Amino acid sequence: MAETLAALLRHFAVTAHTLRAGAFTGFHSIDGTGSCGQMYLIRTGVVEVQHDGPALRIAQPTLLLYPRPAAHRLITDSADFVCAQIDFEGGATNPIAAALPSVIWLPLADVHGSEALLQLLFEEAAGQSGGREPMLDRLFEVVLLQALRQLMAVETKSNMLAGFTHSRLRHALRALHEQPEKDCSLDELASVSGMPANAFASTFREVLGITPANYQQHFRIYLAWYTQASAELDFFADEIEQFASNDRTLPLPDRPIVFVGSSSIRLWEKLERDMAPLPVLNRGFGGAHLSHVVHFLDNVVIRYQPRAVVLYAGDNDLDERTDKTTEDVVRDFRAFVSRVQTRVPDVRIYYVSIKPSRLRWCDWPRQRQANQQIAAICTSDPHLVYVDVATPMLSAGAPPSRDLFFDGLHLSAKGYALWRGIIKPCLEKDFGSLAP
C-alpha cells in the first residue's frame, strides 16, 4: 500500500501552508472557493463543524480534513487547533484527492506512529522560533501522509482507496500508477495480482466500480492535468487575476525587484525577509512553464516597472511528461528578455538556473543543456546575469542531497537558505545602495 501511495505522489505533489495556529474562540469560516482543501489538527476543546450534511461535534483531539474545496465553519467557545491549506497538485483532478471522501475526521490517537510528530507540531505552533511557518508546513505534510496511510489500511467506501487495501488488486494499481503510459492488458494485470483473468476482472469492477481499462483511461485523464497546464497558456489565469486583486488592496514597493516563475518562487514564503532590505515582490505562480511567464508578462512583470527581475522557470517545461525541448525553453527565454527589455529599458534580468532535483533526476541532462545555452546568452548582454544554483546543489553529490527538498522536488528550508546565499549577494552587488 505504501508503495502505491508513493507511486501516486511521484506524479502528484501535495503541499501544506499553515493558516493559523493557537487558542481560538468564536467561528472560523471557509467559503469553499479556490482550488485547495483544508486540514485541522484540533488539540483541545469542543468544536461544532457546520458543512454540507449533518454537523459534527468534535470533543477529542482530532484530525479534520477537507481534501477538496468545501464551504465549512468551525464554532467553539474555546479550542486549541492548527489549520493548514492543503494543495493536491492538479486540484480536483488529483486521483488521491478525488478518491477521498468530502470530509474525513480521525482521532489523533488513531494516526499511527504520530504521537511524537504531533507533539513537535504543537510545540512549533506555540513557539516563536525562526523558520516556524516552514517547519509547520512540513510537519503538516507528514501528518497528512500518515493519515493517508491510515485510511489505506482500513476499510473505506472510497473506490480507489478500497482498491489499495485489497491484498491482490493493489499490485495491479501499483503497476498502473507507476507506468501510466504503458497499455497493460487484462492478462498482465491479472498476472501481477496473482489471479485468473476472469476473477480479476470481476473483482476489480466489484471493488472499484469500474473496469481495469476504464480505470487506466481515467488515471491518464488525471495525469493530463499536467499536459493541459503546459499546453494552455491561460491555464493559470485565476492566479494571475488574484495578483491584480491583491495589488488593489495591498501596498507595493516602488519599482521592486520582481521574483517571477514557477513553484520554486511561489513557495518561497520568506522571500521578503530573506532579501531584506531589498524591495522585492513575489510573483511566482502555479506550476508555471517559461511559456506561461512570457504569456502573462504584462501582468506579472511589466506593470510593476521593476528595477530588476529574478526569473526561475524551465523546470516544468522539461518534465518528462511534456513534449517540450531544450530549444523551446531557450526560445522562450529569448522572448522573455526581448519583451522585458523593450518595455522596461535598462532593467537587469537575473536568470536562476534550472535546479537539479531528485524527483526529476532523469530530466537533468536536458535541464543542464538548457542551463548551458542560457548561460551563454547571458554572457553576451551586460544586463543579463546567470545565477548558478545547480552547481552548489550538486556539490555534495548527484542527485542532490535529500535535505535540500521536502518532497524530492520542492525546496526545503535548507534549500531556500542555499538559494538565498547565492542570489542575495548578486542583487546586493548591483542594488546594495537601496539598503537604508
C-alpha positions in Angstrom: 0.0 0.0 0.0 2.8 2.4 0.9 4.4 1.6 -2.5 1.2 2.5 -4.3 0.9 5.8 -2.5 4.5 6.6 -3.3 3.8 5.9 -7.0 0.9 8.4 -6.9 2.9 11.0 -5.1 5.7 10.8 -7.7 3.1 12.2 -10.1 1.1 14.5 -7.8 2.9 16.5 -5.1 0.9 17.6 -2.0 1.9 20.7 -0.1 0.6 22.4 3.0 0.5 26.1 4.0 -0.2 26.9 7.6 -3.1 29.4 8.0 -3.5 29.8 11.8 -2.3 28.2 15.0 -3.1 28.5 18.7 -6.1 29.2 21.0 -9.3 30.3 19.3 -12.8 31.4 20.3 -15.7 32.2 18.0 -16.0 30.9 14.5 -13.7 30.2 11.6 -15.2 30.1 8.1 -14.0 28.9 4.7 -16.1 29.8 1.7 -15.0 26.8 -0.4 -13.8 28.7 -3.3 -10.3 28.3 -4.8 -8.5 25.0 -5.6 -7.3 23.9 -2.1 -8.6 21.9 0.7 -8.1 22.4 4.5 -6.8 20.3 7.3 -7.2 21.0 11.0 -5.5 19.4 14.0 -7.7 20.0 16.9 -5.8 19.6 20.2 -8.2 20.6 22.9 -11.8 22.0 23.2 -15.2 21.2 21.8 -15.8 22.3 18.2 -19.0 22.3 16.2 -18.3 21.8 12.5 -21.0 23.0 10.0 -20.8 22.0 6.4 -22.9 20.4 3.7 -24.5 17.5 5.5 -25.0 16.8 9.3 -22.9 18.9 11.6 -20.1 17.3 13.5 -19.4 17.7 17.2 -15.7 17.2 17.9 -14.8 16.7 21.6 -11.5 14.9 21.5 -8.1 15.5 19.8 -9.0 15.1 16.1 -7.6 15.4 12.6 -10.3 17.0 10.3 -9.6 17.0 6.6 -11.4 18.5 3.6 -9.3 17.2 0.7 -11.2 19.3 -1.8 -12.6 22.9 -1.6 -15.7 22.8 0.6 -17.6 25.5 2.4 -17.5 24.9 6.2 -17.4 26.7 9.6 -15.9 25.8 12.9 -17.6 27.2 16.0 -16.1 27.0 19.5 -16.2 28.6 22.9 -12.5 27.7 23.4 -10.3 25.4 21.4 -6.6 25.0 20.5 -6.0 24.0 16.9 -3.8 24.5 13.9 -5.1 24.8 10.4 -3.4 24.5 7.0 -4.4 24.9 3.4 -3.8 21.6 1.5 -2.9 21.7 -2.1 -3.0 18.5 -4.1 -1.2 19.1 -7.3 -3.8 19.0 -10.1 -6.6 20.1 -7.8 -9.9 18.2 -8.4 -8.2 16.0 -11.0 -5.7 14.6 -8.4 -6.6 10.9 -8.0 -5.8 10.9 -4.3 -7.9 14.0 -3.6 -10.7 12.7 -5.9 -10.8 9.3 -4.2 -11.1 10.6 -0.7 -14.5 11.3 1.0 -15.5 15.0 1.0 -14.7 15.2 4.7 -12.6 13.0 7.0 -12.2 13.0 10.7 -9.9 10.8 12.7 -9.0 10.8 16.3 -5.4 11.9 16.6 -4.7 8.8 18.7 -5.6 6.7 15.7 -3.0 8.3 13.4 -0.4 5.5 13.8 3.0 6.5 14.9 2.3 10.2 15.0 2.5 11.0 18.8 6.0 12.4 18.7 5.3 14.2 15.4 2.2 15.8 16.7 3.9 16.9 19.9 6.6 18.6 17.8 4.0 20.2 15.6 2.1 21.7 18.5 5.3 22.9 20.2 6.2 24.7 17.0 2.7 26.2 16.8 3.0 27.5 20.3 6.6 28.9 19.8 8.1 31.8 18.1 11.3 30.2 16.7 12.8 31.3 13.4 11.5 29.3 10.5 8.4 28.4 12.4 6.0 28.5 9.4 8.0 26.4 7.0 8.5 23.9 9.8 4.8 23.7 10.5 4.1 23.3 6.8 6.4 20.3 6.5 5.1 18.7 9.7 1.5 19.1 8.4 2.5 17.3 5.2 4.0 14.4 7.1 0.9 14.1 9.3 -1.3 14.1 6.2 0.8 11.3 4.6 0.4 9.3 7.9 -3.3 9.9 7.7 -3.5 8.7 4.1 -1.6 5.5 5.1 -4.1 5.1 7.9 -7.1 5.4 5.5 -5.5 2.9 3.1 -5.1 0.4 6.0 -8.7 0.3 6.9 -12.0 -0.5 5.2 -13.2 2.5 3.2 -16.1 3.3 0.8 -13.8 5.2 -1.4 -13.3 3.1 -4.6 -9.6 3.8 -5.2 -8.6 3.5 -1.6 -10.6 0.3 -1.3 -8.5 -1.0 -4.2 -5.4 0.0 -2.2 -6.5 -2.1 0.7 -7.2 -5.2 -1.4 -4.4 -7.7 -0.9 -4.3 -8.6 -4.7 -5.8 -5.6 -6.5 -3.2 -3.2 -5.0 -0.5 -4.9 -7.1 -2.3 -4.1 -10.3 -3.0 -0.5 -9.2 0.7 0.0 -8.4 1.6 -1.3 -11.9 -0.9 1.1 -13.5 0.3 4.1 -11.4 4.0 3.5 -11.9 3.8 3.2 -15.7 0.7 5.1 -16.8 2.0 5.3 -20.3 2.0 1.5 -20.7 -1.0 -0.2 -22.1 -1.4 -3.1 -19.6 -3.6 -5.9 -20.9 -6.1 -7.6 -18.6 -4.0 -10.8 -18.6 -0.9 -8.8 -17.5 -2.8 -7.1 -14.6 -4.3 -10.3 -13.6 -0.9 -12.0 -13.5 0.6 -9.2 -11.4 -2.3 -9.7 -9.0 -1.9 -13.4 -8.9 -5.5 -14.0 -10.1 -7.2 -15.7 -13.1 -8.2 -13.1 -15.6 -11.9 -13.6 -15.2 -11.8 -13.5 -11.4 -9.5 -10.4 -11.6 -11.8 -8.5 -13.9 -14.9 -9.2 -11.8 -13.2 -8.4 -8.5 -11.7 -5.2 -9.9 -15.1 -4.0 -11.1 -16.8 -5.0 -7.8 -14.3 -3.2 -5.6 -13.5 -0.2 -7.7 -16.8 0.2 -9.5 -15.0 0.4 -12.9 -13.3 -1.9 -15.4 -9.5 -2.0 -15.4 -9.4 -0.5 -18.9 -11.6 2.4 -17.9 -9.6 2.9 -14.7 -6.4 3.3 -16.7 -8.1 5.7 -19.0 -9.4 7.8 -16.1 -6.0 7.8 -14.5 -4.4 9.1 -17.7 -7.0 11.9 -17.7 -5.9 12.8 -14.2 -2.3 12.9 -15.4 -3.4 15.0 -18.4 -3.8 17.9 -15.9 0.0 18.4 -16.3 -0.1 18.2 -20.0 -3.1 20.6 -20.1 -1.2 23.1 -18.0 1.7 23.0 -20.4 -0.5 23.3 -23.5 -2.9 26.0 -22.3 -1.3 29.4 -21.9 -4.3 30.7 -19.9 -4.3 27.8 -17.5 -3.2 29.9 -14.6 -5.4 32.9 -15.3 -7.2 32.7 -12.0 -3.9 33.0 -10.1 -2.9 36.0 -12.2 -6.3 37.7 -11.5 -5.6 37.2 -7.8 -2.4 39.1 -8.2 -4.4 42.0 -9.7 -6.9 41.8 -6.8 -4.1 41.9 -4.2 -2.5 44.9 -6.0 -5.6 46.9 -5.5 -5.6 46.4 -1.7 -2.0 45.8 -0.6 0.8 48.3 -0.6 3.5 47.6 -3.2 7.2 48.6 -3.1 8.2 51.3 -5.6 10.0 49.8 -8.6 10.5 46.4 -6.9 12.8 43.6 -7.7 10.3 41.2 -9.1 10.8 37.5 -8.5 8.8 35.6 -11.1 8.5 32.0 -12.3 7.1 28.6 -11.1 6.5 27.0 -7.7 10.1 27.4 -6.6 9.4 31.1 -6.5 5.7 30.8 -5.4 6.6 28.7 -2.4 9.4 31.0 -1.2 7.3 32.2 1.7 10.2 34.1 3.4 11.4 35.8 0.3 10.9 39.3 1.6 12.7 38.5 4.9 15.5 36.6 3.1 16.1 39.5 0.7 15.6 42.4 3.2 16.2 45.3 3.0 15.9 45.0 -0.8 12.4 45.8 -2.1 11.2 42.5 -3.6 7.9 41.3 -4.9 7.0 37.6 -5.3 5.0 36.8 -8.5 5.6 33.1 -8.8 2.5 31.1 -9.8 1.3 27.6 -10.1 3.5 25.1 -11.8 4.3 27.7 -14.5 6.3 27.0 -17.6 8.5 29.6 -19.0 6.0 30.0 -21.8 3.3 30.9 -19.2 5.6 33.6 -17.7 6.0 35.1 -21.2 2.3 34.9 -21.8 1.4 36.7 -18.6 4.4 39.0 -18.7 2.4 42.3 -18.7 0.6 41.2 -15.5 3.4 39.7 -13.5 6.4 41.9 -14.5 5.8 44.9 -16.8 3.0 46.5 -14.8 5.4 47.0 -11.8 8.1 48.7 -13.9 10.8 46.8 -11.9 14.3 47.8 -11.5 15.3 44.1 -11.8 13.7 40.8 -12.5 14.7 37.4 -11.0 13.4 34.6 -13.2 13.1 30.9 -12.3 11.4 28.8 -14.9 12.1 25.9 -17.3 12.0 23.2 -14.7 8.4 22.2 -15.5 8.9 22.7 -19.3 11.4 19.9 -19.4 9.5 17.4 -17.2 9.3 14.1 -19.0 5.5 14.4 -19.2 5.7 17.3 -21.6 6.8 17.3 -25.2 9.0 20.4 -24.9 12.6 20.5 -25.8 15.6 22.4 -24.7 15.2 24.6 -27.7 11.7 25.6 -26.6 13.0 26.8 -23.3 15.8 28.8 -24.8 13.4 30.3 -27.3 11.0 31.3 -24.6 13.9 32.8 -22.6 14.9 35.0 -25.5 11.3 36.1 -25.9 11.1 37.0 -22.2 14.3 39.0 -22.4 13.3 40.8 -25.5 9.8 41.9 -24.2 11.1 43.0 -20.8 13.9 45.0 -22.2 11.6 46.6 -24.8 9.1 47.7 -22.1 11.5 48.4 -19.2 14.7 49.8 -20.7 17.9 49.2 -18.7 16.3 46.6 -16.4 18.6 43.9 -15.1 17.4 40.3 -15.5 18.8 37.5 -13.3 18.1 34.0 -14.6 18.3 31.4 -11.8 19.5 28.2 -13.4 17.1 25.2 -13.6 17.7 23.2 -10.4 18.6 19.5 -10.3 16.1 17.6 -8.2 15.8 14.0 -7.0 12.2 13.6 -8.4 13.3 14.8 -11.9 16.8 13.5 -11.9 16.1 11.7 -15.2 15.4 15.2 -16.8 18.7 16.6 -15.6 20.7 16.1 -18.9 18.2 18.3 -20.8 17.9 20.8 -17.9 21.7 21.1 -17.8 21.8 21.6 -21.6 19.2 24.4 -21.3 21.3 26.0 -18.4 24.4 26.0 -20.6 22.7 27.6 -23.5 21.0 30.3 -21.4 24.3 31.0 -19.5 26.0 31.6 -22.9 23.2 34.1 -23.9 23.7 35.9 -20.6 27.4 36.4 -21.2 26.6 38.4 -24.4 24.4 41.1 -22.7 25.6 43.2 -19.7 22.0 43.5 -18.5 21.7 39.7 -18.1 23.0 37.7 -15.1 23.1 33.9 -15.0 22.8 32.7 -11.4 24.1 29.2 -11.0 22.3 27.4 -8.2 22.8 24.0 -9.8 26.5 23.5 -9.1 26.2 24.3 -5.4 23.2 21.9 -5.1 25.3 19.1 -6.6 28.4 19.8 -4.5 27.5 17.0 -2.1 26.8 14.5 -4.9 24.4 13.6 -7.6 21.5 13.5 -7.4 21.4 16.4 -4.9 21.0 15.8 -1.2 17.6 14.8 0.2 17.6 17.6 2.8 17.5 20.3 0.1 13.9 19.2 -0.7 10.8 18.4 1.3 9.4 16.1 -1.4 12.2 15.4 -3.8 11.2 18.3 -6.0 10.3 21.4 -4.0 12.9 23.1 -1.9 13.1 22.7 1.9 14.2 25.4 4.3 17.7 24.3 3.8 17.3 24.5 0.0 16.0 28.1 0.2 18.8 29.0 2.6 21.3 27.8 -0.1 19.5 29.8 -2.8 19.4 32.9 -0.5 23.2 32.7 0.0 23.7 32.7 -3.8 21.0 35.1 -5.1 21.1 37.8 -2.5 24.8 38.7 -2.9 24.2 39.0 -6.7 21.4 41.5 -6.0 23.3 43.4 -3.3 26.3 43.8 -5.6 24.1 45.8 -8.0 21.5 47.3 -5.7 23.1 47.5 -2.3 22.6 51.3 -2.4 18.8 50.6 -1.9 19.5 49.5 1.7 18.6 52.2 4.2 
